[in-house]
Amino acid sequence: MKQHNDFALLLSTVENLSAMGAAELIESLP
């Protein structure tokens, strides 16, 4: 069960990083 929780945490972290990256990318556009 712990492995599943770790995987879910990793997945949510990746999604958050992707969202942040997309927001920064949009803000950097002229």
C-alpha positions in Angstrom: 0.0 0.0 0.0 2.9 2.3 0.7 4.2 1.9 -2.8 0.9 3.0 -4.2 0.9 6.1 -2.0 4.5 6.9 -3.1 3.5 6.6 -6.7 0.4 8.8 -6.2 2.6 11.4 -4.5 5.2 11.3 -7.3 2.4 11.6 -9.9 0.9 14.6 -8.2 4.4 16.2 -7.9 5.0 15.7 -11.6 1.6 17.2 -12.5 2.3 20.2 -10.3 5.7 20.7 -11.9 4.2 20.5 -15.3 1.5 23.0 -14.5 4.2 25.4 -13.1 6.3 24.9 -16.1 3.4 25.6 -18.5 2.5 28.8 -16.5 6.1 30.0 -16.6 6.3 29.3 -20.3 3.1 31.3 -21.0 4.3 34.2 -18.8 7.6 34.3 -20.7 5.9 34.8 -24.0 5.8 38.3 -25.4 
